[in-house]
Amino acid sequence: MSNRNLTRRNVLTLAGSVGAASLAGCSGMMPGSSGDGDGGAKSGTLWAWNDPGLSPIRKKQAKELAKQSDKISDLSWEYYPFENYLAKATTAIPAGNAPDSLALSVLWVPRFADKGVALNLEKNGFNPDDYVSAARHNASYDGTLWAVPWYADCRLVAINKKKFKEAGLEVPEPTHRPSWDEFGSWIDELAKKNKAAFSMSAGEGFDCFALSNGSGYLNEDGTKAIINNDAAVQAAKFLQPRVVEDKTVITRNSGSSQAIEDFLAGEVAMCFAGSWNYPRLRDSGLDWQYIPYPSGPKIDKSHTWSAGVFYTVPNRGGADKEVGLEWLNYVNSMEVQKKVTKSMGGFPGRKEAYDSDEFKNFIDNNPKLKPVEQEMENTVPFPSHPDVSKMWDSVHKQAQAMWQGTDPKKALDKAANDINKLL
């Protein structure tokens, strides 16, 4: 279905173990270290994970807020690798070295909320009804809002149109959802002229294939793991020979940007890509486009995780709440939200932004984002469970094992067993 003009009704239908001891043992609020204590303008520190596409935008936003705010004189960013980020945060907060605000993956919002480390945002003026369902679900835990969504996103496949033509393949329509058979035929043909055809995140790439065949981590009521069901095993068996034997699919560490780097370097003709990669792809000089993830034989949908970047304020550990809330109010402002797609490819977290002329005009004038607009409605929210990051780790660990040759059913039974122990 084409979603050329997202309406408010459309938006509302968007589908929307490291650090446990440290979080549980966090000390109480310490005096803020980033202000001068007399009500004057303060400097602040913000945290996020490394991302070559997002870092320049974040720095620009920090300067913009410091320029327009009478409470903040300066904001600086500190960046850490995604795979080490949670450990860094859960060490810094109990030590009294918390940032004034930090970016959270959807994997971490439930744990920060469950351990009382995140500030209750509803008590600080934020309304959960302001957000599209996908963003609201992933920013909340136990019915309460704990984070502000800067943007919501989905996962797609980026393709190099020139390489398709060189391989004698017809370039698909941007919103065309290939079947596994069709996608597999593309891999076979593209690999004849390239080192490999497709590069993906080892774990999350597998998730996308499993989700797009009707599987997931948990059943609908969240009581049982289903990552070892027939749909997930079928997804693994589709990918494994192409990774292990043919080597036409490259698997990269989860949380890294290596898949997109392979694509930008011309090493592969297709890659796992997020809507947030839009600025880098747009400015790459390549003849490229997005397409939806291929759908498996069990369903006719392309389901990927509904995620994005969410900001919270630590409730303790030395964070200056005034600085943190000033940053959250800035991110939550319509001025930021209506421009978020233009800035970096993600879609707004706030419903109201979709009705703005700026957002509508940008989508109309940038047809490469049509697949994002289409697939946002098919996203699946992460399980709202304090240990969802452990579930993620377990599934992705077993995905890595599968790409080393472990039998898919055996590997996914192990992941399901790990998840069931957490429930």
N, C-alpha and C positions, 0 to 999 in steps of 0.2 A: 504494500500500500504506500502510495506517495504521500508525504507529509509536507508539501511545499509551504503551506502556511499553518504553523502550529497554533492551535487555539488553546485557550485556557483549559478546555475539557480534555484536549489531547494531552496536555502537559500533566494534568492530574492523573492520567492513566499510565504514566511512565513507571515501569516496573521498579517499581521502586522497592620457648616457653620460658620466652626469655623475660625476666624481670618480675615474675609473680611475687617472689619473696620481697624484692625491693619495694614494689608498689605497696604491699601489705604493711611494710614497716616504715613508711614515710613519716617523717616528723611533722609537727605542726607548722603553721605559717611563720616564716622568719621575716625580719625586717627587710623591706625591699632594698635591693642593692643597686637598682638602676636609676633611682631618683635622688633629688637633693633634699626631699623630705619637707620642704617649705611651701609646697603647692605650686612651684614654678615649673617651667618646661623640663622634661626629663628625657634622658636617653634610654633606649630600650634595646633588648636583644631578642631576636626571633630565630627559631630553628626550623630547618627543613632538611630533607635528604637531597643528595646530589642529583641534579638533572640539568643537562646542558641547555635544554629548551626553556626551562622554567626559571632558572637562576637570574637571567637578565631582567625578566619581567618582574620578579619579586624585588630586585634592587630598585627598579624604577618606581614601583609602588611604595616602597619604604621612603624614598626621597619625596614622593608626592605627598604622602601623609604628613611627614615631618614639616613640609613646607606649609601645609594648610592647617595644621593643628596648633592650638595654643598650649596644648598639654605636653607635646612631644617635640624635643629639639633635634633628635637624631634617632634613627633606627638602623641597626646593623644585623646582617644575617650570618648565621653559622651553619655550615653544611656538613653532613655526615653520610657515609654510604648507607643505602637503604637497608642492607642486611645487618648493619650494626646499629641502626638508628634507635630501635626500641631499647636495646641494652644500654646505650648511651643515656637515653632519657631516664630510664629507671634507676640508673646509678646517680645521675646528677641531681634528681629531685630530692631524694632522702639526704643527700650531702649538702643541701642548701644552695645548689648551683643551678636552679631551674631557670630556663629562659622565661621571658615575660609572656610569650605565646609560642606555640609550636604547631607545626603541621602534623596532622595525623592521617595515616592510612585508615581506611574503613576497618582494617583488621584490628586496630588498636583502640578504637573508640569504646567498645564495650568493656574492655579491661580497665581503661582509665576511669570510666564511670563507676564500674563495680567496686573498684578499690578506693573511691572517693578522691582521686587525684585530680580529676577535671572539675572545673567550676560549673555549677548548675546554671545554665544560661537562661532558663526560663525565669529564674529569680533575678536575673540581671537585664530584663527587658527584651529578650528575644522570643519571638512567637513561632512555634513549630509549624503553625498553619501557613506561614509565609512561603514554605518550600515545596517544590515538586516532590511527589511521593518517593521517588528513588533516593533523592538527596536526604529527605527527612528520615527515612528508614535507617540509612547508614550513619546519620549524625545523631541518632537517638539510641537509648538503651533503657529498658524497663519503663517505656512510655514517657521518657523525659529527654529533652534536648541537651546535649553536652558539647556539641561542636557546631561551628558555622561552615556550611559548604561554600568554598570559593567557587568550585565548579563540579558538575557531574560529568561522567564520561562513559564511554563504552569501548570495547575492543573491536578491531577490524583487521582486515588484511590490506596492506599497501602493495600495489603492483607497479612494476616498471613497464609502461606501455611499449616503449621501444624494444625491450627484450622480448615481449610477447610477439611483436611483429616480426622480429628477427627469427623467432622460433616457428613462424608460420601459423601462429595462433591468432584467432580473432579476439580483439580486445573486448571484454564484456562491458555491458552497460554498468554504470557505477552502482546502481541499486540491485543489480542481478545477484541472486543468492545461488552459488553453485552447489551442486550435490557433491558428495564425496567422490563419486565416480568421475565427475567432470574435473574436480580439483586434482584428483590423482593423475588424470591424463595430462593436465597442465604441468604437473611436477615432472612427469616422464619426459615430456617434450622440452621443457625449459632446461632440464639437467643435461641435455645433450650438448648444449652450447655454453653452459655455465658450470662453475665449480660445484654448486648446489642450486636447488630451485627455490627453497623456502627456508627461512630462518625464524625460529620462534623461541619464546621463553620456555624453558624445559618443563616447568610446572604449570604456569598459567596458560601456555599454549595448549597443553593437554586439557586443562579445565575447559577451555573454549570448545574443544571438540566434544568433550563429555556433555557439557551443557547443551550444545547444539544437536545432541542426539537424545535429549530428554533425561539426562542424569543430573547429578549435583552432589553436594556434600551430605545433605540431610533430607529426610522425607518432609512432607508438607507441614506436619505438626512439630517438627524438630525433635523427635524422640528416637530416631534411628538413622544410622549412616546408610547411604545408598550408593556411595562412590564405588562399590564393587558390584553393582548390578550389571545386567547384560548390556545396557546401553554404554556404560563406561568401559567395560571390557572390550566391546566392539570398537570404541574409539581408540583404545590403546593398540588394538590389533591392526587397525588401519594405519597408525603412525609407526609402530615399532619396526617393521621391515624396511621402511623408507629411511629411518634413522640409523639402524644397526647394520643392515645388510647393504642397501643401495647407497646410503650416505647422501641421498638427495634432499634430506631435511636436516638442518643444523639445529641443535638444541643448545640454548644458552642459559646461564644461571638466572634464576628467578630474581626479579628486582633490579636487574641491570638493564642498560640500554644497548646491549651488544647486538640484538637482533636488528634494530633500526640502523645501527652503525654498519652492519653487514650490507644492508640494503643501500645506504647512502654511498658506500664504497664500491658499489657495483658487483659485490661478491655473490649476490642472489637476486632473483627477479621478483620475489615476493617475500614479505615478512609480516610477522605479528606486529601490529602497530596500534597505538591508542589514539583517540581523538586529540589528546594533548600533544601528539607529535606533529600536528598540523603546521605550526610555524617553521619547523625545521624542514619538513617536506616541501612546503610552499617555497622556501628560499633556497632549495637544494640545486635548482637548475635541471633536475630530472623531469622527464615526461612521465608523470605518475598519476595514480588515482587510488582512492579507497574502494574496496568492495566489502560486502558482508562476509562474515565467517561462513564456510560451507556448512550446510545442514546435513545431518546424518540420515540414514534410512528410516529411523523411527519417528522423526518429526519433520515438519516443513517450516522450521523457524531457525533463526540464527541467534541463539541465546549466549550472551557473554555477561560477565559480572558488571553490575552497576557499581561504580566506584567514584573516584574523584579525589580531591584534596580538601581536607577539613581542618579548620583551625580551632584550637581550644586554648584556654588559659589554665595553667596549673593552679590548683587550689592551695598549694603549699610549696615549700622548698625554696623560698626567696623570690618567687615571681612577684613583680609589681602588677597587681590586678588592674590598676587604673590604666597603665600603659597597654596591657594585654587587651582590655576591653575596648580601648580606643582603636586598636588595630582591628579587632573583630567587627566593630561598628563600621569601619572603613571598608572592609572586605564585604560586609553585608549591604553596603549602600547601593542604591540603584545605579549610581554613576559607574561603579566597578562591575556590578552584575550585568548590566546591559552591554558592556564592552568585553566580557570575558571570552566570548567566542572569537571576536576579532583579535584579541590579545594572544590567545594561546590554543584555541581549538576546542576546549571543553565547552559544555553548555551550562547556562546559568543554573544556580541552585534555587534562586527565588522565582516563584511563579510570575510575579509582576513583570520581570525582565522580558519574558517572552512576548508581551504585548507592546513593547517599546518599538518605535519606528527604527531605531538604530539597529536592534537585533534583527528585525524582519528584513530590513534592507540589506544587511550584511549577508544573511543566508541567501537571499535572492541573487545577490551579486557574486556569490562564491559557490558555484555548483559542485565543487569538489567535496563540499560538506553535506550534500544531499544524503549519502549513505549514513552519515552520523545521525542526521535528523530522523532517518527511517529506523535505524537500529536502536536508538535510545529507548524506543517504546518496547523493545524486546529484552531489555536488560533484566538481570536477576540480582536482587539484593543479597549481600552476604548474610550468613546466619548471624542473628543478633545474640551472640553468646560470648561470655568473657574469655573463653578459650578458643575463639575462632582462629586466632593466629597459630595456635598449636595444631588445629585441624589443617590449616593451610600448609604448615611445615611438614606434617606427616604425609599428606597427599603428594606434595612436591618432592619429598625425599623418595617416595616410592616411584614417582614419575622418573626421577633420575635413574633409579634402579632398572626400570623398564628400558630406558635408553641405553643401558649397559647390557641388556639381554635377559633380565629376569622375566619369568613368565608373568604376563599381565594379571591373570586371575590371582596368582599368589601374592603379587605386589599389592594389588588393590584390596584383597582380603586383609592384609596387614594394615593398610591405611584405615579401612573400615573398623577394624578391631581397636585401633588407637583412638578413633573418634568416639566410638561407643563407650570407651572407658572415661571419656570426658563428660558424657551426658548424665 
